[in-house]
């Protein structure tokens, strides 16, 4: 089964079942140590430059958007 097959199957499910799948995926989504270190470095860089500081959650959500993942 491919990702496309899974997506097509998800499209046939009722919304509450899709929500269960989304919740499961969210619970099993783990960031790599490298990604977390890059996020921390980015935050430090922003603080050093006096730029608008964002929360870690805001930054993680933005990185997920850039990577094509959303929570």
Secondary structure, 3 states (H helix, E strand, C coil): CCHHHHHHHHCCCCHHHHHHHHHHHHHCCCCCHHHHHHHHHHHHHHHHHCCCCCCHHHHHHHHHHHHCCCC
